[in-house]
Amino acid sequence: MDRIAETPVAPATILVVDDEPSITDAVSTALKYEGYVTHQAGSAYEARRLVADTPPDLILLDVMMPGTNGFTFARDLRSTGSDIPIIFLTAKTTTEEKLTGLDLGDDYITKPFRLEEIVARVGNVLRRTLPATDHAVLRFEDLVLNEDTHQVTRAGVPITLTRTEFALLSYFMRNPRRVLSKAQILDAIWKDDTTLDPNVVETYVSYLRKKLGTGERSIIQTIRLVGYALRGPND
């Protein structure tokens, strides 16, 4: 079978900057489960070094840090001509401070926050700021899906999917490692049909598994009594 050459699309890189290790650890872990690559910094000084070495696709930036605060760090970064998206994380809630954050950055999240909100806000900003082609091509392990051309390959080998199978795989690849319930999948793929038996999800997952190849361990795993998750061999 002929192989289709695909240019791998690297996952977005997020730099999490906060002087509280518990926050950087928790936020980084949540983002990694969504398929992002994360780096952590405990100060503006460390963040400057990381940005200079490997510019991230987005920075999650605490405002109140010892030494250089987040607003000053952002001003310094912008003065160099950098347009790296910034989402501020802060306990400051006054209108003036929010306006400052939105002027310097792309979003503003107040503490305490939910990790689900962080993930959602990161996704929203990246959809606005990353090149459009990055969103058309999804990649997980050796699996590549092009939403523009409707091509799917695994290890370079083309896989032919029906429209529904393609939509289901795209949904899994846009939510890597997340456990998705049958109800969530039904709503995402068959939202216009409220009469469907939830077991249709099980049927189409079975179709996908056969076409993707099971090997020793299926890339679409059943999470007993919960749902399904797209996971690699090391997850």
C-alpha positions in Angstrom: 0.0 0.0 0.0 1.3 3.4 -0.9 2.3 5.7 1.9 1.2 9.3 2.0 3.8 11.8 3.1 2.5 13.9 6.0 4.3 16.7 7.8 3.9 16.0 11.6 2.2 18.9 13.5 3.8 19.3 16.9 1.5 19.9 19.9 1.3 23.4 21.1 3.8 24.4 23.8 2.6 26.2 26.9 4.8 28.0 29.4 3.3 28.1 32.9 4.8 30.8 35.1 3.8 31.0 38.8 5.9 31.2 42.0 3.7 28.6 43.6 4.9 25.1 42.5 1.5 23.5 43.4 -0.2 25.7 40.8 2.4 25.2 38.1 2.3 21.4 38.7 -1.5 21.2 38.7 -2.0 23.4 35.6 0.8 21.7 33.7 -0.6 18.2 34.5 -4.1 19.3 33.3 -2.6 20.7 30.0 -0.5 17.6 29.4 -3.6 15.4 29.6 -5.1 17.6 26.8 -2.0 16.8 24.6 0.0 20.0 25.1 3.7 20.2 25.9 4.3 22.3 29.0 7.3 24.0 30.6 7.3 25.6 34.1 8.9 28.7 35.5 8.8 30.0 39.1 9.8 33.6 38.3 10.0 36.1 35.5 13.8 35.6 35.4 13.4 31.9 34.7 10.6 32.6 32.2 12.7 35.0 30.2 15.4 32.3 29.8 12.9 29.7 28.7 11.2 32.1 26.2 14.6 33.0 24.8 15.6 29.3 24.5 12.4 27.9 23.1 9.6 30.4 22.5 6.3 28.8 23.5 3.0 29.0 21.7 1.3 30.6 24.8 2.2 31.8 28.3 0.1 31.3 31.3 1.4 34.1 33.6 0.9 34.8 37.2 0.7 38.6 38.0 1.8 38.7 41.7 5.3 37.2 41.8 8.4 38.2 43.9 10.8 40.4 42.0 9.4 41.2 38.5 5.6 40.8 38.4 3.7 39.5 35.5 2.6 42.8 34.1 6.1 44.1 34.0 7.3 40.8 32.4 4.6 41.1 29.8 5.5 44.7 29.0 9.2 43.8 28.6 8.3 40.9 26.4 6.1 43.1 24.2 8.8 45.7 24.0 11.0 43.2 22.2 8.3 42.8 19.5 7.1 39.4 20.8 3.5 38.6 20.1 3.4 35.3 22.1 -0.2 35.0 23.5 -0.5 35.6 27.2 -3.2 34.5 29.6 -2.8 36.1 33.1 -3.6 34.2 36.2 -4.1 36.4 39.2 -6.1 37.1 42.4 -6.4 40.7 41.4 -10.0 41.5 40.4 -10.3 45.3 40.0 -11.5 46.6 36.7 -8.3 48.6 36.2 -6.2 45.5 36.7 -8.3 43.4 34.4 -8.1 46.1 31.7 -4.3 46.2 32.1 -4.2 42.4 31.7 -6.3 42.5 28.6 -4.3 45.3 27.1 -1.0 43.4 27.6 -2.3 39.9 27.0 -5.0 37.8 25.4 -7.1 36.7 28.4 -7.4 37.1 32.2 -8.3 34.4 34.7 -8.9 35.2 38.4 -7.9 32.9 41.3 -9.3 30.6 42.5 -9.9 28.9 39.2 -11.0 25.5 37.9 -8.5 23.6 35.8 -11.3 23.0 33.2 -11.5 26.7 32.7 -7.8 27.0 32.2 -7.9 24.3 29.5 -10.9 25.9 27.8 -9.3 29.4 27.8 -6.0 28.0 26.4 -7.8 26.2 23.6 -9.8 29.4 22.7 -6.7 31.6 22.6 -4.7 29.1 20.5 -7.6 28.7 18.0 -7.3 32.5 17.5 -3.6 32.7 17.3 -2.1 29.6 15.8 -1.9 29.3 12.0 -5.1 27.8 10.6 -3.2 24.8 9.1 -2.3 23.7 12.7 -6.0 23.1 13.4 -6.7 21.2 10.2 -4.1 18.5 10.9 -4.5 16.5 14.1 -1.8 14.2 15.3 -1.7 11.6 18.1 1.2 9.1 18.3 1.6 7.8 14.7 -2.0 8.7 13.8 -2.6 11.8 11.6 -5.9 13.2 10.6 -6.4 16.1 8.1 -9.7 17.7 8.5 -9.4 19.7 5.2 -8.6 16.7 3.0 -10.4 14.0 5.1 -7.2 11.9 4.9 -6.3 9.6 7.8 -3.0 7.8 8.1 -1.4 5.6 10.8 2.4 5.1 10.5 2.0 6.7 7.1 -0.5 4.1 5.8 -3.8 5.5 4.5 -7.0 4.5 6.3 -10.4 4.8 4.7 -13.2 5.9 7.0 -16.9 6.7 6.6 -18.2 10.2 7.3 -19.3 9.1 10.8 -16.1 7.2 11.6 -14.1 10.3 10.5 -16.1 12.6 12.7 -15.8 10.2 15.7 -12.0 9.9 15.3 -11.7 13.7 14.9 -13.5 14.1 18.2 -11.2 11.7 20.0 -8.1 13.4 18.5 -9.4 16.8 19.6 -9.7 15.4 23.1 -6.7 13.2 23.5 -6.4 11.2 26.8 -9.7 12.6 28.1 -12.3 10.0 29.1 -15.4 10.7 27.0 -18.7 9.3 28.0 -21.2 7.8 25.6 -23.5 10.8 26.3 -20.7 13.2 25.4 -19.9 11.3 22.2 -23.6 11.1 21.2 -24.0 14.8 21.7 -20.9 15.7 19.7 -21.4 13.3 16.7 -25.2 12.6 16.6 -26.5 15.8 18.3 -29.4 16.2 15.8 -30.8 12.7 16.5 -32.2 12.2 20.0 -33.7 8.8 19.3 -30.4 6.9 18.9 -29.6 4.1 21.3 -26.4 5.0 23.2 -25.0 1.6 22.1 -24.4 3.1 18.7 -21.3 4.6 20.2 -20.0 1.2 21.1 -20.6 0.0 17.5 -18.7 2.8 15.9 -15.8 2.6 18.3 -15.6 -1.1 17.3 -15.5 -0.1 13.6 -12.7 2.4 14.3 -10.7 0.0 16.3 -10.8 -2.6 13.5 -9.7 0.0 10.9 -7.0 1.6 13.0 -5.5 -1.8 14.0 -5.6 -3.1 17.5 -2.1 -4.6 17.9 -1.4 -5.5 21.5 -3.4 -2.6 22.8 -6.1 -0.5 21.1 -5.4 3.2 20.8 -9.1 3.7 21.8 -9.4 2.3 25.2 -12.6 1.4 27.1 -12.7 2.9 30.6 -15.1 0.6 32.4 -18.4 2.1 33.4 -17.2 5.6 32.3 -16.6 5.7 28.5 -13.7 5.8 26.1 -10.3 7.5 25.8 -7.7 7.9 23.1 -4.5 6.9 24.7 -1.0 5.8 23.6 1.1 2.9 24.9 2.8 5.0 27.6 -0.4 6.6 29.0 
